[in-house]
Amino acid sequence: MTSTDTARTGGRPHLPGGARPTVVVSDLDGTLLNADHEVGERTRGALTAAAAAGVHLVLATARPAWSARQVLQPLRGLGASLVSSNGAVTGDLDDPRPRRVRAMAPARVREALTLLGPVPWALDRPSGRLLGPDWPDVLSSGGADAPRVGEVPDDEDVLCLMALRAVPPPPSLLAPAGLGWTSSDAGLVEVSAPGADKRSAVSWLLDSWGLDWSTVVAFGDAPNDLSLLRAAARGVAVANAVSDVRSSATELTASHDEDGVAMWVERNLL
C-alpha cells in the first residue's frame, strides 16, 4: 500500500478549526522504526523539528524500557516521554526513573498462566527479563542471556507476561485473574495489570500537561495500538499495519520502512 495521509471518517473529534496536533504519539516496532529496528535519519530529523516547534513527543512500545532506550538513542535530548511494556511503565526517555508504574503481583501472573494453559512464557520485571523454560532464545529481544526459571518467582512484581499461543485467547479469558491482554505480533499474548495499556498511560501524560485527546495524533501498526488510534483526534496507520488497525485509523501513511511517520509529520506539522 502506498496511499499516504488519506482522510477517513472515524466518528471521533477532529482538531478544531483545522488546528495542528500538539502531541505526537507513536509506536516503535513496525511503525517508527525501520525494518532494521532503527530510527532512520529522516525520522530523527522530522521529530527533532517537531519537538523544536513545541510538539510533545510520546514513544509508546511493548518493549521494556531498557530495550526501548537502546533503539531510541538518536532521539535523546528531545524531551520525549516513554511509555514502555505496553503502558506498564511511563516516564521520560532521558531519565530512567519511572513516573508511573502498573505491575502485577506474582500470584496473579501464575493464575494467568493457569488460565492460558501450557505455553512458553517470559516475564519483564523492573529489574530485567526472566525466561521460562520453553521460551525460544530468538524471541528474547536481546535478552537471550536472561536467567531461565521454572516458575514465576515471588521476589518482584511483573510488568508484562509474554506467552506464545497459536490461537489468541478470548478477550475475557483472564478476567478471573483481574488482568487483560493485548498483542504486538501474531502468536504473542502480552498480559498486563489494569491500567497498564498504552491509552491509559498516554491519558495520564495528557492530564499532567493539561491536555486531552483532541490534541493528539497517534501512529501504529498492531493490535496493541488500536486503543491509541481510536482515542486520538487523528489516528494514523502505517501501510504495513494489520487490517484491523488500518480499518480503525482515520488516515493512512507510508510504511515504516518508507519513513511513513516522518512523512506525515513533515506534511502536517512542519
C-alpha positions as CSV (number, residue, x, y, z in Angstrom):
1,M,0.0,0.0,0.0
2,T,1.4,3.4,-0.9
3,S,-1.6,5.6,-0.1
4,T,-0.5,8.4,2.2
5,D,-2.4,10.7,4.5
6,T,-5.8,9.6,3.2
7,A,-8.5,11.1,5.4
8,R,-11.3,8.9,6.6
9,T,-14.4,9.4,8.7
10,G,-13.8,7.8,12.1
11,G,-16.6,9.2,14.2
12,R,-14.1,10.9,16.6
13,P,-13.5,14.6,17.3
14,H,-11.2,16.3,14.8
15,L,-8.9,19.2,15.8
16,P,-11.0,22.4,16.0
17,G,-10.6,24.8,13.2
18,G,-8.0,22.6,11.4
19,A,-5.5,23.2,14.2
20,R,-2.5,21.1,14.1
21,P,-1.9,18.4,16.8
22,T,0.3,19.4,19.7
23,V,1.0,15.8,20.8
24,V,2.6,13.1,18.6
25,V,2.3,9.5,20.0
26,S,4.0,6.7,18.1
27,D,4.5,3.0,18.4
28,L,8.1,1.8,17.7
29,D,8.5,-1.6,16.0
30,G,6.7,-1.7,12.7
31,T,5.7,2.0,12.9
32,L,8.5,4.5,13.8
33,L,11.5,2.1,13.5
34,N,12.5,0.8,10.1
35,A,13.0,-2.9,9.1
36,D,16.4,-2.9,10.8
37,H,14.7,-1.7,14.1
38,E,16.5,1.6,13.9
39,V,15.4,5.3,13.9
40,G,16.1,6.4,10.4
41,E,17.7,9.8,9.7
42,R,14.6,11.2,8.1
43,T,12.6,10.2,11.2
44,R,15.1,11.7,13.5
45,G,15.1,15.0,11.6
46,A,11.3,15.2,11.5
47,L,10.8,14.5,15.2
48,T,13.7,16.9,16.1
49,A,12.0,19.7,14.2
50,A,8.6,18.9,15.7
51,A,10.0,19.0,19.2
52,A,11.7,22.3,18.4
53,A,8.3,23.6,17.4
54,G,6.8,22.7,20.8
55,V,5.2,19.4,20.0
56,H,5.1,16.8,22.8
57,L,6.6,13.5,21.7
58,V,5.4,10.3,23.2
59,L,7.0,7.0,22.2
60,A,4.8,4.1,23.2
61,T,6.0,0.5,22.8
62,A,5.6,-3.1,24.0
63,R,9.4,-3.2,24.6
64,P,10.6,-2.9,28.1
65,A,12.2,0.4,28.9
66,W,15.8,-0.8,28.8
67,S,15.3,-2.2,25.2
68,A,13.4,0.9,24.1
69,R,16.2,3.2,25.2
70,Q,18.7,1.2,23.3
71,V,17.0,1.8,19.9
72,L,15.9,5.3,20.7
73,Q,19.4,6.8,21.3
74,P,19.1,9.1,18.3
75,L,16.1,10.8,19.9
76,R,17.7,11.5,23.2
77,G,17.6,15.2,24.2
78,L,14.2,16.0,22.6
79,G,12.3,15.9,25.9
80,A,10.3,12.8,24.7
81,S,8.1,10.8,27.0
82,L,8.5,7.0,27.0
83,V,5.6,4.5,27.5
84,S,7.1,1.0,27.8
85,S,5.9,-2.6,28.5
86,N,2.6,-1.7,26.7
87,G,1.9,1.0,29.3
88,A,3.0,-0.6,32.5
89,V,5.8,2.0,32.8
90,T,5.6,5.7,31.9
91,G,8.4,8.2,32.2
92,D,10.9,10.2,30.2
93,L,13.2,9.0,27.5
94,D,16.1,10.9,29.0
95,D,15.5,9.8,32.7
96,P,15.5,6.1,33.7
97,R,13.4,6.8,36.8
98,P,9.7,5.8,36.1
99,R,6.9,8.3,36.8
100,R,4.0,5.8,36.7
101,V,4.1,2.0,37.1
102,R,1.3,-0.5,36.9
103,A,2.6,-4.0,37.7
104,M,1.1,-7.5,38.6
105,A,1.7,-9.5,41.7
106,P,3.4,-12.8,41.0
107,A,0.4,-14.7,42.3
108,R,-1.7,-13.1,39.6
109,V,0.8,-14.0,36.9
110,R,0.7,-17.6,38.0
111,E,-3.1,-17.5,37.8
112,A,-2.9,-16.1,34.3
113,L,-0.6,-18.9,33.2
114,T,-3.0,-21.4,34.6
115,L,-5.8,-19.8,32.6
116,L,-3.7,-19.7,29.4
117,G,-2.8,-23.3,29.6
118,P,0.7,-24.9,28.9
119,V,2.5,-22.2,26.9
120,P,6.1,-20.9,26.5
121,W,6.3,-17.7,28.6
122,A,8.7,-14.9,29.7
123,L,8.5,-12.1,32.2
124,D,9.5,-8.5,32.1
125,R,10.1,-7.1,35.6
126,P,11.6,-3.8,36.8
127,S,15.0,-5.5,37.3
128,G,15.0,-7.2,33.9
129,R,13.7,-10.2,31.9
130,L,13.2,-13.8,33.0
131,L,12.7,-16.6,30.5
132,G,10.5,-19.6,31.1
133,P,12.0,-23.0,30.4
134,D,10.5,-23.2,26.9
135,W,10.8,-19.6,25.7
136,P,12.8,-19.5,22.4
137,D,16.1,-17.5,22.5
138,V,15.2,-16.0,19.2
139,L,12.3,-14.1,20.8
140,S,14.3,-12.7,23.8
141,S,14.8,-9.2,22.3
142,G,18.4,-9.0,23.1
143,G,17.9,-10.8,26.4
144,A,19.0,-14.3,25.3
145,D,21.3,-14.3,28.3
146,A,18.5,-13.5,30.7
147,P,18.1,-16.1,33.5
148,R,15.8,-19.0,32.9
149,V,13.4,-20.0,35.7
150,G,11.0,-22.9,36.1
151,E,8.2,-20.9,37.7
152,V,7.2,-17.3,38.5
153,P,9.3,-16.1,41.5
154,D,7.8,-14.2,44.4
155,D,10.5,-11.6,44.9
156,E,9.3,-8.9,42.4
157,D,6.2,-7.7,40.7
158,V,5.8,-8.3,36.9
159,L,5.4,-5.6,34.3
160,C,4.4,-7.8,31.4
161,L,3.8,-11.6,31.0
162,M,4.5,-12.7,27.4
163,A,3.1,-16.0,26.2
164,L,3.2,-17.8,22.9
165,R,-0.2,-19.2,21.8
166,A,-1.1,-20.2,18.3
167,V,-4.8,-19.4,18.9
168,P,-5.5,-16.0,20.6
169,P,-7.4,-16.4,23.8
170,P,-11.0,-15.0,24.2
171,P,-10.9,-11.3,25.3
172,S,-12.3,-12.2,28.8
173,L,-10.2,-15.3,29.5
174,L,-8.0,-13.5,32.1
175,A,-10.9,-11.7,33.8
176,P,-10.9,-14.1,36.7
177,A,-7.3,-13.0,37.4
178,G,-8.3,-9.3,37.1
179,L,-5.9,-8.9,34.1
180,G,-6.1,-8.1,30.5
181,W,-4.1,-8.9,27.4
182,T,-3.1,-7.5,24.0
183,S,-0.7,-8.4,21.2
184,S,2.0,-6.7,19.3
185,D,2.7,-9.6,17.0
186,A,1.0,-12.7,15.7
187,G,1.0,-15.6,18.2
188,L,2.2,-13.3,21.0
189,V,0.0,-12.7,24.0
190,E,1.0,-9.8,26.3
191,V,-0.6,-9.8,29.7
192,S,-0.7,-6.7,31.9
193,A,-2.2,-5.2,35.0
194,P,-5.3,-3.0,34.9
195,G,-4.3,0.4,33.6
196,A,-1.1,-1.0,32.1
197,D,-2.1,-0.2,28.5
198,K,-0.9,2.5,26.1
199,R,-4.1,4.5,26.1
200,S,-4.2,4.7,29.9
201,A,-0.5,5.7,30.1
202,V,-0.9,8.4,27.5
203,S,-4.1,9.7,29.2
204,W,-2.0,10.1,32.4
205,L,0.5,12.1,30.5
206,L,-2.1,14.3,28.9
207,D,-3.7,15.0,32.3
208,S,-0.2,16.1,33.6
209,W,0.1,18.5,30.7
210,G,-3.5,19.9,31.0
211,L,-4.3,18.5,27.5
212,D,-6.8,16.0,26.1
213,W,-7.1,13.5,23.2
214,S,-8.4,16.2,20.9
215,T,-4.7,17.5,20.6
216,V,-3.3,14.1,19.7
217,V,-2.1,12.4,16.5
218,A,-1.2,8.7,17.1
219,F,0.6,6.2,14.8
220,G,0.5,2.4,15.0
221,D,0.6,-0.9,13.2
222,A,-0.5,-3.7,15.6
223,P,-3.5,-4.6,17.8
224,N,-1.8,-3.1,20.9
225,D,-2.0,0.3,19.2
226,L,-5.8,0.2,18.5
227,S,-6.8,2.0,21.7
228,L,-4.4,4.8,20.9
229,L,-5.7,5.3,17.3
230,R,-9.3,5.2,18.4
231,A,-8.8,7.7,21.1
232,A,-6.7,10.2,19.2
233,A,-8.3,13.1,17.1
234,R,-6.2,11.7,14.3
235,G,-5.3,8.1,14.2
236,V,-2.8,7.2,11.5
237,A,-1.9,3.6,10.4
238,V,1.3,2.9,8.6
239,A,0.8,1.0,5.3
240,N,2.2,-2.2,6.8
241,A,-0.3,-2.2,9.6
242,V,-2.6,-5.2,10.2
243,S,-6.0,-4.9,8.7
244,D,-7.8,-4.1,12.0
245,V,-5.5,-1.2,12.6
246,R,-5.9,0.1,9.0
247,S,-9.7,-0.1,9.2
248,S,-9.7,1.7,12.6
249,A,-7.5,4.6,11.5
250,T,-8.7,7.9,10.3
251,E,-5.7,8.2,8.0
252,L,-3.0,6.2,6.3
253,T,0.6,7.0,5.7
254,A,3.5,5.1,4.1
255,S,5.1,2.0,5.6
256,H,7.6,2.0,8.5
257,D,10.4,1.2,6.1
258,E,9.4,4.3,3.9
259,D,9.5,6.7,6.9
260,G,5.7,6.9,7.0
261,V,5.6,8.7,10.4
262,A,8.3,11.2,9.3
263,M,6.4,11.8,6.0
264,W,3.2,12.6,7.9
265,V,4.9,14.9,10.4
266,E,6.7,16.8,7.6
267,R,3.5,17.4,5.7
268,N,1.3,18.3,8.6
269,L,3.4,19.7,11.4
270,L,6.4,21.4,9.9
